[in-house]
Amino acid sequence: MPDKSAVLAVEFGQVVGEEHVTRQEEALACYRVAGRRPSLIVTPGSPEEIVQVISLARQADMVIVPW
């Protein structure tokens, strides 16, 4: 079974485009907060995409940290 962030990365990629979702360790390290790094980074490009990303994250009980 794939990990949760891998599945969500695919779902987020369908909303914002695969090029706007990353799970690369070196990129994730740049977004470390209080010693914790995100499992993925999503960069929506429109208000509509933001709404869809938030909706997917909420359905997955995922914490969102705006940057």
QUIBEL-V943096 format. One record per backbone hydrogen bond with DSSP energy under -1.0 kcal/mol. NH is the residue of the N-H (numbers start at 1). CO is the residue of the C=O. Records with the same first field share a line. If there is no record, write none. Layout:
BEGIN
NH: CO  CO
END
This chain:
BEGIN
7: 3
8: 4
9: 5
10: 6
11: 7
12: 8
13: 9
14: 10
16: 12
17: 13
20: 17
21: 18
22: 41
28: 24
29: 25
31: 28
32: 29
33: 36
36: 33
41: 22
43: 20
50: 46
51: 47
52: 48
53: 49
54: 50
55: 51
56: 52
57: 53
58: 54
59: 55
60: 56
61: 58
62: 57
END
